[in-house]
């Protein structure tokens, strides 16, 4: 997928995910994860921002690390790429 298309689709999914997040079905969360994984792969600044947020919110970061083995591959990769304690950060 080309970079501008990744960015556009990622932004649309993140916005739609934020809108759908309060709904009782987990579709909003899924859209957020897919959108963020597209943005992280296309824009290095997004990866750095998410690392800073995870460093700031350690409890949430620890929770993500504990559940990543149950996540699909793209979500697991997102969690690993944004882990502030990772020694192999890009």
C-alpha positions as CSV (number, residue, x, y, z in Angstrom):
1,X,0.0,0.0,0.0
2,X,1.4,3.4,-0.9
3,X,2.3,5.8,1.9
4,X,-0.4,8.5,1.2
5,X,-3.1,5.8,1.0
6,X,-1.9,4.3,4.3
7,X,-2.0,7.7,6.0
8,X,-5.5,8.5,4.6
9,X,-7.0,5.1,5.5
10,X,-5.2,5.1,8.9
11,X,-6.6,8.5,9.8
12,X,-10.1,7.6,8.6
13,X,-10.0,4.4,10.8
14,X,-8.7,6.2,13.8
15,X,-11.4,8.9,13.6
16,X,-14.1,6.3,13.0
17,X,-12.8,4.2,15.8
18,X,-12.9,7.2,18.2
19,X,-16.5,7.9,17.2
20,X,-17.5,4.2,17.6
21,X,-15.5,3.6,20.8
22,X,-18.5,4.2,23.1
23,X,-20.7,1.7,21.3
24,X,-21.2,-1.6,23.1
25,X,-19.6,-3.6,20.3
26,X,-15.8,-3.5,20.1
27,X,-15.7,-2.3,16.5
28,X,-14.3,1.1,17.5
29,X,-11.3,-0.4,19.3
30,X,-10.6,-2.7,16.3
31,X,-10.7,0.3,14.0
32,X,-8.4,2.3,16.3
33,X,-5.9,-0.6,16.4
34,X,-5.9,-1.1,12.6
35,X,-5.7,2.7,11.9
36,X,-2.8,3.2,14.4
37,X,-0.9,0.2,12.9
38,X,-1.2,1.8,9.5
39,X,-0.1,5.2,10.8
40,X,2.8,3.8,12.8
41,X,4.1,2.0,9.7
42,X,3.8,5.1,7.5
43,X,4.8,8.0,9.9
44,X,7.7,7.4,12.4
45,X,6.5,10.4,14.5
46,X,3.3,8.5,15.3
47,X,5.4,5.6,16.7
48,X,7.5,8.0,18.8
49,X,4.4,9.7,20.1
50,X,2.8,6.4,21.1
51,X,6.0,5.4,22.8
52,X,5.9,8.6,24.8
53,X,2.3,8.1,25.8
54,X,3.0,4.5,26.8
55,X,5.9,5.7,28.9
56,X,3.7,8.3,30.6
57,X,0.9,5.8,31.2
58,X,2.9,2.8,32.5
59,X,-0.1,0.9,33.8
60,X,-1.8,0.9,30.4
61,X,1.5,0.0,28.8
62,X,2.0,-3.0,31.1
63,X,-1.6,-4.1,30.4
64,X,-0.9,-4.0,26.6
65,X,2.3,-6.0,27.1
66,X,0.4,-8.6,29.1
67,X,-2.3,-9.1,26.5
68,X,-0.2,-8.8,23.3
69,X,0.2,-12.6,23.0
70,X,-3.6,-12.9,22.6
71,X,-3.7,-10.2,19.9
72,X,-3.6,-10.7,16.1
73,X,-0.3,-10.2,14.4
74,X,-0.8,-6.6,13.3
75,X,-1.9,-5.6,16.8
76,X,1.0,-7.5,18.5
77,X,3.4,-5.7,16.1
78,X,1.9,-2.3,17.0
79,X,2.3,-3.1,20.7
80,X,5.9,-4.2,20.3
81,X,6.9,-1.3,18.0
82,X,5.5,1.3,20.5
83,X,6.9,-0.4,23.7
84,X,8.9,2.3,25.5
85,X,11.0,-0.4,27.3
86,X,11.9,-2.3,24.1
87,X,15.7,-2.4,23.5
88,X,15.2,-2.9,19.7
89,X,13.1,0.2,19.1
90,X,13.2,1.6,15.6
